[in-house]
Amino acid sequence: MQKTSYSPGTLNYIPFFYVIWADNLLSISEVAVVRRAIKNDPMPTLEDKALLLGWLDRENPPLDNEIKNWKRTISNSGVKLVESEAFPLSTLSQKIVCHYAADCPFNENLKEIEVNLGIQPNHYRHLFEVETIHEGTSHYFDATEIDKILKGNDAMEIDRFRKFLSDPIFNWKIERDKSVFRRKVLEQVQILGNKGYGAIAYPRAYGGKGDMSLYASIFETLMFVDGSLTIKFGVQFGLFGGSIQNLGTKKHHDQYLRNAGSANLLGCFAMTESRHGSNVRGIKTTATYDKASDSLIIHTPGQDDNKVYIGNALHATMASVFAQLIVNGKNEGVHTVLVPIRNNKNEPMPGVTIKDNGYKLGLNGVDNGKIWFDQVKVPRENLLNKYGDIGKDGKYHSDIKNPNKRFFTMLGTLVGGRICVAKGALSGAKMALTIAVKYALKRRQFSDNVKIQEDLIMDYPTHQMRLIPAVAETYVYHISLDRMINTYSDASTDSRKLETHVAGLKALITWFCNDTIQECREACGGKGYMMENRIADLKGDVDIFTTFEGDNTVLMQLAAKGVLSDFKAEYETSGISSVLKLLSSQLGERLSAINPLYTNKVDKDHLYDPKFHKHAFDYRTKRLTYTLAMRIRDYIKKGVPPYQAFLKVQTHLMALGKAYSIELAYTTFTDFIDGMADGKTRFLFQKLAVLYGLHEIKKDASWYLEQGYLGGTKSKAIKQRVERLSSELRPHIEVLVDGFGIPEPCLRLPILD
Amino acid sequence: MQKTSYSPGTLNYIPFFYVIWADNLLSISEVAVVRRAIKNDPMPTLEDKALLLGWLDRENPPLDNEIKNWKRTISNSGVKLVESEAFPLSTLSQKIVCHYAADCPFNENLKEIEVNLGIQPNHYRHLFEVETIHEGTSHYFDATEIDKILKGNDAMEIDRFRKFLSDPIFNWKIERDKSVFRRKVLEQVQILGNKGYGAIAYPRAYGGKGDMSLYASIFETLMFVDGSLTIKFGVQFGLFGGSIQNLGTKKHHDQYLRNAGSANLLGCFAMTESRHGSNVRGIKTTATYDKASDSLIIHTPGQDDNKVYIGNALHATMASVFAQLIVNGKNEGVHTVLVPIRNNKNEPMPGVTIKDNGYKLGLNGVDNGKIWFDQVKVPRENLLNKYGDIGKDGKYHSDIKNPNKRFFTMLGTLVGGRICVAKGALSGAKMALTIAVKYALKRRQFSDNVKIQEDLIMDYPTHQMRLIPAVAETYVYHISLDRMINTYSDASTDSRKLETHVAGLKALITWFCNDTIQECREACGGKGYMMENRIADLKGDVDIFTTFEGDNTVLMQLAAKGVLSDFKAEYETSGISSVLKLLSSQLGERLSAINPLYTNKVDKDHLYDPKFHKHAFDYRTKRLTYTLAMRIRDYIKKGVPPYQAFLKVQTHLMALGKAYSIELAYTTFTDFIDGMADGKTRFLFQKLAVLYGLHEIKKDASWYLEQGYLGGTKSKAIKQRVERLSSELRPHIEVLVDGFGIPEPCLRLPILD
């Protein structure tokens, strides 16, 4: 037993006080936590308690010499810190007491401080000069349970599918030659079709399960295996098969759907043209009805009006061709026609020219091509006629009279694909984060002069900031997209609203995924650059997700316009001033909460309160909507045409679309948490939500500060909390990435050897 | 002649007033410009002038009906807007007057408003319903002149080199197979060596010109041709040859330098190891002096201590190997030894194992490999002995006694390579921007219902924000790096300071380049994803520039530590409190400028004033330094060891490193402008500087707002000014990218067809 000037009753608080004051850790509500623990503690004497409570005074903090003395007391004990203990700091305290005193029971009161303050070994590991028995990760939380939550209702099916993917045919390897790579991917797609995975979203009558949600889960799981496979799968079953399912009628389903789902009929989805990408309505390909032959003539008018980037173009025998439908000389707008493009000898049909698009940054296992049609004749029945048809009398007919509405109804059926794309990108981010985190838990670099072993790079604050908020975001987006897919599958859904939601989330999430994969690449240094380690490969593949299935910039504006159109009814009955009045009154309600006390409230309880985050997000959306409407009105009042007015406020639209989508993702996630069973995992999810909320507010802090919504002190406190939360989640980071449920064979990579 | 209610004297102001009020364009100093023009104008009557001046009242703006009436007057005239006129708005005004009045001379006073307000066709093109005779670009500025400025002193040599690169051997094409690609690049490097381009930085005695600046220009120009070629060139001549030049002595120069420069002796630079990248000091390879044989034994102790990512490893016959030098059992620290790794039959030397690193995200024309040494013996003379030597007596000797200082002196000689890397990345950004801008000047998408032709995507504000600030940044960084290279070449330079500068700029610029190439990829949609169009290729190549020659995160911290060490003398004599006192007094001086008037000053003259930008940057650097020093002191006072204290403030270090580097780039650029001859190009460069300055302040607006340095109104005004400046530069954007001087054959790409 060594001597110390501290009594046993104070001694076991000393490691806590050292951590607290070395880092200036406490906000007022946290002081309260410690105070309560001390008051309830039967061990210290009254004198001890007075001393301890004195050390809690934020106005008169302990002197530096006192703090140094604490440190010396800890160091001299020679006690080892065991990170893998359930309560490492409490246990360390107990051992220190044992070193100095005869009697040293475990103090339950300390546990409470440790948990409630979220103090983690990486907060204090560096502070003590004690030896750390270090483990890369804590197992306080359970990855299997998290994975189960993320899998949702499809858990059993997903597990079966993951197992199925362990077949060696799905082993990932570098393929540089596109024709070899494409053959491999084609074979994989055919196997999946054959096993019934392609048809899952189709009705049971055609070999499916009518289960879009499961289809999306299959799609996102494939991304762990390979990006090209995922996209080719999506083109064949989602886009080509999906166009028959959603735009065709029973005759088409009967004739094609089963074969599309089994990949016996390979097809492509020919929408985009060289000169018309985002502006689908402007495409130039025509489908002209020829009454004499009762057929449609598909034609590419100009050399640059060809279809382009068409996936499966080099393998497909049929194409869903988007074209201007011309009946009796009248353009009825964009419709879709099934056009055979190859014969059974795999040669292009007469009048059809197909060219390879060549090498891309990624996805080289997908055969993208260009297609030209030269007066190609197909039967009238090949028109996918759910929303517009040509009768036997040769007359055009549609139940949707407004051509504008008809166009958007047709395109609206593609929303499912957009959700899948976001889910696929998110799988890419999950994969990259998992690799980067696991690497950071084995990679060491630099050290103190005194230590032999270098530090794990996961313990660098810059590394934590790089990866941990991104892990939290990934959880939020996973849950949001799952909710979207379920909403999509629900027939009662307001489809316009869903489109707005999906447009914004697809853009938000695919951008996030690209940024994240890039961070992960850099976080893995040179190893991240080697193709064999998958991150570089994912980077090349996921890159284009920001462009296809809707360019992100266009989609964000679409989302914002969707928000504006919520006020359409109001606008149509009483004009824009009335809309502005409504918005202004909504804003007024929210503004009433914003007083000097609120804008500078930095207490933990407030900053961690979802009500604060929701209020901040809601206020931002409302305020941006209001100012946007004002600006548009001002332009219009001065005679600027609406199209030009919208052009002028384009960056404002982007800001609104983003703000709205972040709010949507956050509220979806917190709603989900509200429905979770009580327990540690729920607690963990709540922490992820807080990190997401504060991180997003932080990213737009300049806006909040400009509006006077945040004061400088609060904005700074939020920044600090984001760093601290990241550091609190550090011990659990491996469990969090394991929770993504990436099949183990997909992680057998040289970088993780 | 049509009738109008406006007199001829007011009529020619109407297009101006319409533009001004439709966009609420004017700040107070700009009102003054218009007021002055009106007052000096002899044409309007006194009554006219009263009316015009009345329309300038920001407190009582013209009524909406008045504004609509202006618009009608313009539209009814049927006059066409010719964008390519020198003063399009003034000319339009004249024509409108001609339409309504008999006499319509050109009004010189209008020119002044047009120029001083920076009103450009894209400000108002959308506002009028007049036909626009549209050209993608203005030729008001001269790309050739700009290019000449950027080329600096090396103009003639650079022009000759650009011409030389038109040789078909340098034609870029997609090479998927790494062995084919590597052979091609090797051949290119040999040709360049043969022609004397590799040796340029070496002394004349060894076939060079002793011209590091020209070497850097050659290096950056190569990037337009191909990334792999650039890097292999840099490895052979810069790193391998450079290590002989900078770390060796005359005997090494005489024996190797000429052959290194002609590429007759192929070499590599073996520093990085699998377990030690950023922490060079911790490398494990040993070079042990064996007295008996008077030789050095090079050895790789563990399986994972191999050299890795070594460029030229598959072709080189010699390596500059970095190893712990052990003499008489004592580790003298990291030194460099020339080690033959292949014999003349191209087989690995005994004891040397070389493996291919395999495929990477990019740079697949560079043969990166891993190297292991198993007790490989080389003569003592192979030690590059400029900074540390083993005498014939077998004793170690160095003029630099402090091993720490010795290590950093050796590494310091590599600073030139770091500048080149940043320059190479910047060429990648220039290339991507040039392609994206030129594409945006031909790509059309969407239109008003009334127009047949769709809009150029370059005319979308989102697109302008995406590309135009990045073009301005590119100019700033080009000039900054040129200055660095000249400073490097100047023997009188304070090398520690230069290292700090280069570390920060390399990190800042390579990150910027990656972000920019990514924006360009997305701005080109699907075409950007096709390898044939170069952007995707550049993306893959430039990606790793953030990691090699110093990981950016590590470099930014190095830069910050360099800033702190400016206070070293102060610290050593009087301790940290004295440093803090000094910093605090420096801050105090700056703070005196910041009063409520200043924090809310939104006038154009102030916002565009370089003094404002410099003050803001200087204040940020000083403030971050002060708070950083405070935090470190607090930790140390509490007994936290310095290494741990620096770890805890890591994100703060990053912020300081970045702030410092931005300030450095900005002041270098504005200093450069101060030295330019008066004229339009100088005016253009000034505008680029303003855009850079405001854009950077905008990016960190949350920090400035938190500090109370900016008020909300000013912060918003800065955001608006960034958009407006981008839009003002829009007509000149093609000239600006042409100014980068990319050889025309490098731009013969399908996307620009």
Interface residues (C-beta under 8 A of the other chain):
Chain A: W21 A22 D23 N24 D64 I67 K68 K71 R72 H126 L127 E129 I174 R176 D177 K178 T272 R275 H276 G277 S278 N279 G282 V308 Y309 N357 G358 Y359 K360 L361 G362 R444 Q445 F446 S447 D448 N449 E454 D455 Y460 P461 T462 M465 N514 Q518 R521 E522 G525 G526 G528 Y529 M530 M531 E532 A536 D537 K539 G540 D543 I544 T546 T547 F548 D551 N552 T553 D634 Y635 K637 K638 G639 V640 P641 Y643 Q644 L647 K648 Q650 T651 M654 K698 A701 S702 L705 E706 Q707 G708 G712 S715 K716 E723
Chain B: W21 A22 D23 N24 D64 I67 K68 K71 R72 H126 L127 E129 I174 R176 D177 K178 T272 R275 H276 G277 S278 N279 G282 V308 Y309 N357 G358 Y359 K360 L361 G362 R444 Q445 F446 S447 D448 N449 V450 E454 D455 Y460 P461 T462 M465 N514 Q518 R521 E522 G525 G526 G528 Y529 M530 M531 E532 A536 D537 K539 G540 D543 I544 T546 T547 F548 D551 N552 T553 D634 Y635 K637 K638 G639 V640 P641 Y643 Q644 L647 K648 Q650 T651 M654 K698 A701 S702 L705 E706 Q707 G708 G712 S715 K716 E723
